[in-house]
Amino acid sequence: MNKYKTYSKILLLAVILGSFVAVSASVATAKGPKGPKGPMPVSLGAAETFAILSKSGITNVYRSAIVGDVGTSPITGAALLLTCTEVSGDIYTVDAAGPLPCAVEDATFLTYAVEDMESAYDDAAGRSSPSFTELGAGEIGGLTLAPGLYKWSTDLLITTDVRLSGGPNDVWIFQVAGTLNQANSTRVKLAKGAQAKNIFWQVAGAVTLGTNAHFEGIVLGKTMIAVNTGTSVNGRLLAQTAVTLQMNAITEPAE
């Protein structure tokens, strides 16, 4: 065979192999690790240290168990009715009237935390272009919810178990113009690695979590958050008015 023809065939084969390698690399890159799904998470700022933060007081029916910091501001520490033994964390108050001997008096830090709580609420409420609007006509019990931004102009009900399914970095934001009510003995469940720290419930009306229920996520409440007897929360309760507890287990989410 003519040596020039042989050389040409070798060169052509090299070009073809090179193109195949380039295409394969491109495909491999395209199939690489996927980024988080859903909106960007809401920054809590100084409020992120709190399992419970309230502007107008925390009432409690003994005995509750709180894992994480607790605080009230601007109301006096006398309105924080948890005892020292119920809280695995610091109890912050604006004055010396908080539970003794464990209360930490730090009005300045609490002012920053409350401001950041309010900013987080405004951020969550102001997110635009929702993935889902008026889903379930305000009833999400029985559904499996993907990461995303959800918006309701009504009250939101959880009358049976609801599942949030997504990866460990995926984010859910729920915008609720009315109240949020979870029925007795129901559960918010997480699947496929979803984490409570990435779930934000922005609620303009009152929040009521029913008796012996379980809830997941961070509640950004414009008004009161009421947790009924025996209910557990893996998340944070951040209320711009009061938080009421009745023998509850509140655990700040893992970071």
C-alpha positions as CSV (number, residue, x, y, z in Angstrom):
1,M,0.0,0.0,0.0
2,N,1.2,3.5,-0.8
3,K,2.8,4.9,2.4
4,Y,1.1,8.2,1.9
5,K,-2.4,6.6,1.8
6,T,-1.4,4.6,4.9
7,Y,-0.4,7.8,6.7
8,S,-3.7,9.5,5.7
9,K,-5.7,6.6,7.1
10,I,-3.8,6.8,10.4
11,L,-4.3,10.5,10.6
12,L,-8.1,10.2,9.9
13,L,-8.4,7.5,12.6
14,A,-6.6,9.7,15.1
15,V,-9.0,12.6,14.3
16,I,-12.0,10.3,14.7
17,L,-10.7,8.9,18.0
18,G,-9.9,12.4,19.2
19,S,-13.5,13.6,18.4
20,F,-14.9,10.5,20.3
21,V,-12.9,11.3,23.4
22,A,-13.9,14.9,23.3
23,V,-17.6,14.0,23.0
24,S,-17.3,11.4,25.7
25,A,-15.7,14.0,28.0
26,S,-18.5,16.4,27.3
27,V,-21.2,13.8,28.0
28,A,-19.4,12.9,31.3
29,T,-19.3,16.6,32.3
30,A,-23.0,17.0,31.5
31,K,-23.8,14.0,33.7
32,G,-21.8,15.2,36.6
33,P,-23.1,16.1,40.1
34,K,-26.3,18.2,40.1
35,G,-26.7,21.3,42.1
36,P,-29.3,21.9,44.8
37,K,-33.0,22.1,43.7
38,G,-35.4,24.8,44.8
39,P,-34.9,28.4,45.7
40,M,-31.9,29.9,47.6
41,P,-32.2,29.3,51.3
42,V,-33.3,32.1,53.6
43,S,-30.5,33.6,55.7
44,L,-31.5,33.8,59.4
45,G,-28.5,35.8,60.6
46,A,-28.2,36.0,64.3
47,A,-31.6,34.3,64.7
48,E,-30.0,31.1,63.5
49,T,-28.7,30.2,67.0
50,F,-32.3,30.0,68.4
51,A,-34.6,27.0,68.6
52,I,-37.3,29.4,69.9
53,L,-37.3,33.2,69.5
54,S,-40.3,35.4,70.4
55,K,-41.0,39.1,70.7
56,S,-43.8,38.9,73.2
57,G,-43.1,35.9,75.4
58,I,-43.0,32.1,75.7
59,T,-45.6,30.3,77.8
60,N,-45.1,26.6,78.7
61,V,-46.9,23.7,80.3
62,Y,-44.2,21.7,82.2
63,R,-42.3,19.7,81.1
64,S,-41.0,20.6,77.7
65,A,-37.5,19.7,76.3
66,I,-35.7,22.3,74.1
67,V,-32.5,21.6,72.4
68,G,-31.0,24.9,71.2
69,D,-31.0,28.5,72.5
70,V,-34.2,30.3,73.5
71,G,-34.9,34.1,73.7
72,T,-37.5,36.8,74.1
73,S,-37.2,40.4,73.1
74,P,-38.2,43.2,73.5
75,I,-40.5,41.9,76.2
76,T,-39.1,41.4,79.7
77,G,-37.5,38.0,80.7
78,A,-40.4,37.5,83.1
79,A,-42.5,36.5,80.0
80,L,-40.2,33.6,79.3
81,L,-41.8,30.8,81.3
82,L,-39.4,27.9,80.5
83,T,-37.3,26.6,83.4
84,C,-33.5,26.1,83.2
85,T,-33.7,22.3,83.3
86,E,-36.0,22.3,80.2
87,V,-33.5,24.0,77.9
88,S,-30.3,22.4,76.6
89,G,-28.8,25.7,75.4
90,D,-28.7,29.3,76.5
91,I,-31.8,31.3,77.6
92,Y,-31.4,34.9,76.5
93,T,-33.4,37.8,78.1
94,V,-33.3,41.6,77.9
95,D,-33.2,42.0,81.7
96,A,-32.5,40.1,84.9
97,A,-36.1,38.9,85.2
98,G,-35.5,35.7,83.2
99,P,-35.4,32.2,84.7
100,L,-32.7,31.8,87.3
101,P,-29.9,30.9,87.6
102,C,-29.4,30.2,83.9
103,A,-30.7,33.3,82.0
104,V,-28.2,35.3,80.0
105,E,-28.9,39.0,80.0
106,D,-27.9,40.3,76.5
107,A,-30.3,42.9,75.1
108,T,-28.0,43.9,72.3
109,F,-27.6,40.4,70.9
110,L,-31.3,39.9,71.1
111,T,-32.0,43.1,69.2
112,Y,-29.8,41.9,66.4
113,A,-31.5,38.4,66.5
114,V,-35.0,39.9,66.3
115,E,-34.0,42.2,63.5
116,D,-32.6,39.3,61.6
117,M,-35.7,37.2,62.3
118,E,-37.9,40.0,60.8
119,S,-35.5,40.3,57.8
120,A,-35.7,36.6,57.2
121,Y,-39.5,36.7,57.3
122,D,-39.5,39.6,54.7
123,D,-37.0,37.7,52.5
124,A,-39.1,34.6,52.5
125,A,-42.4,36.5,51.9
126,G,-40.8,38.5,49.1
127,R,-39.6,35.6,47.0
128,S,-41.2,35.7,43.5
129,S,-42.0,33.3,40.7
130,P,-43.3,30.4,42.8
131,S,-43.0,26.8,41.5
132,F,-46.5,26.0,42.8
133,T,-49.5,28.3,43.5
134,E,-52.5,27.4,45.6
135,L,-51.5,23.7,45.5
136,G,-54.2,21.4,46.8
137,A,-56.5,24.5,47.4
138,G,-54.7,24.9,50.7
139,E,-54.6,21.3,51.8
140,I,-51.3,19.5,51.5
141,G,-52.0,16.4,53.6
142,G,-51.3,13.2,51.7
143,L,-49.0,14.9,49.2
144,T,-45.3,14.4,48.4
145,L,-43.7,17.8,47.8
146,A,-40.6,18.4,45.7
147,P,-38.2,21.2,46.5
148,G,-39.4,24.6,45.3
149,L,-41.2,27.8,46.2
150,Y,-44.9,27.3,47.2
151,K,-47.4,30.1,47.5
152,W,-51.0,30.2,49.0
153,S,-53.3,33.2,49.3
154,T,-55.4,31.2,51.8
155,D,-54.9,29.2,55.0
156,L,-52.8,26.1,54.7
157,L,-53.9,22.8,56.2
158,I,-52.1,19.6,57.0
159,T,-54.8,17.1,57.8
160,T,-52.9,13.9,57.1
161,D,-49.1,13.1,56.8
162,V,-47.2,15.1,54.2
163,R,-43.8,14.1,52.8
164,L,-41.0,16.4,51.6
165,S,-38.8,14.5,49.3
166,G,-35.4,15.8,48.1
167,G,-31.6,15.9,48.6
168,P,-29.7,17.2,51.6
169,N,-29.1,20.6,49.9
170,D,-32.5,21.1,48.3
171,V,-34.7,23.9,49.6
172,W,-38.4,24.4,50.3
173,I,-40.1,27.8,51.0
174,F,-43.8,27.9,51.8
175,Q,-45.5,31.3,51.6
176,V,-48.8,31.3,53.5
177,A,-50.9,34.4,53.5
178,G,-53.4,33.0,56.1
179,T,-52.9,30.6,59.0
180,L,-51.1,27.3,59.1
181,N,-52.9,24.4,60.9
182,Q,-51.5,20.9,61.4
183,A,-54.0,18.3,62.6
184,N,-53.6,16.1,65.6
185,S,-51.3,13.0,65.3
186,T,-50.1,14.0,61.8
187,R,-46.5,14.1,60.7
188,V,-44.4,16.2,58.3
189,K,-42.0,13.6,57.0
190,L,-38.6,14.0,55.2
191,A,-37.4,11.6,52.5
192,K,-34.3,11.1,50.3
193,G,-32.0,13.2,52.6
194,A,-34.1,16.3,52.9
195,Q,-33.1,18.4,55.9
196,A,-35.1,20.6,58.2
197,K,-32.6,23.4,58.1
198,N,-33.6,23.9,54.4
199,I,-37.3,24.1,54.9
200,F,-38.9,27.5,55.6
201,W,-42.6,28.1,56.5
202,Q,-43.4,31.8,56.2
203,V,-46.8,32.3,57.7
204,A,-48.7,35.7,58.0
205,G,-51.4,34.3,60.3
206,A,-51.3,32.2,63.4
207,V,-49.5,28.8,63.4
208,T,-51.1,25.9,65.3
209,L,-49.4,22.5,65.5
210,G,-52.0,19.9,66.7
211,T,-51.7,17.5,69.6
212,N,-49.2,14.6,69.4
213,A,-48.0,15.7,65.9
214,H,-44.5,16.0,64.4
215,F,-43.3,19.0,62.4
216,E,-40.2,19.7,60.4
217,G,-38.6,23.0,59.4
218,I,-38.2,26.6,60.3
219,V,-41.3,28.6,61.1
220,L,-41.1,32.3,60.4
221,G,-44.3,33.5,62.0
222,K,-45.7,37.0,61.7
223,T,-47.9,36.3,64.7
224,M,-48.3,33.5,67.3
225,I,-47.0,30.0,67.1
226,A,-49.0,27.5,69.3
227,V,-47.6,24.0,69.8
228,N,-50.2,21.7,71.3
229,T,-49.7,18.9,73.9
230,G,-47.1,16.3,73.1
231,T,-46.0,17.6,69.7
232,S,-42.4,17.5,68.6
233,V,-40.6,19.9,66.2
234,N,-37.3,19.4,64.4
235,G,-36.6,23.0,63.4
236,R,-37.0,26.5,64.8
237,L,-40.0,28.5,66.0
238,L,-39.3,32.2,65.2
239,A,-42.4,34.3,66.2
240,Q,-43.0,38.0,65.9
241,T,-45.5,37.7,68.8
242,A,-45.8,34.7,71.2
243,V,-44.9,31.1,71.3
244,T,-47.0,28.7,73.4
245,L,-45.7,25.3,74.5
246,Q,-47.4,22.3,76.2
247,M,-45.1,19.5,77.1
248,N,-43.2,19.6,73.8
249,A,-39.9,18.5,72.3
250,I,-38.3,21.3,70.2
251,T,-34.9,20.4,68.6
252,E,-32.9,22.8,66.5
253,P,-32.1,21.2,63.1
254,A,-28.7,19.7,62.4
255,E,-26.4,22.0,60.4
